[in-house]
Amino acid sequence: MITQFSTLYAGHVLEGEDIGFNGVPHDDRWYSNDRLITAFDIAKESAILMDELGYDVLWMAEHHFQREGTNAFQIF
């Protein structure tokens, strides 16, 4: 029997951009710091919503070796 629910937020800041097989390769994408910090707002909003919906865990991804990546989400 399933007793707990969780979700994953990987820190995406892509919204309707040219992504996918025909899109811009991730190594060629450059985002401003203002754009990148929206990941924290999205993570906070997701955490609040998941808590209200009764979820037990919000998993966060680490993005190593990428320009826009992070290596320590334990700051949350």
Number of C-alpha atoms within 10 A of each C-alpha: 3 4 5 9 12 11 13 12 14 12 21 13 16 12 7 6 9 11 12 9 7 7 9 12 11 12 9 6 9 11 11 8 9 8 11 17 13 14 17 15 11 15 20 13 12 16 18 13 12 17 13 9 10 11 15 13 14 16 13 16 15 13 15 11 9 10 12 18 13 13 11 12 13 7 4 8
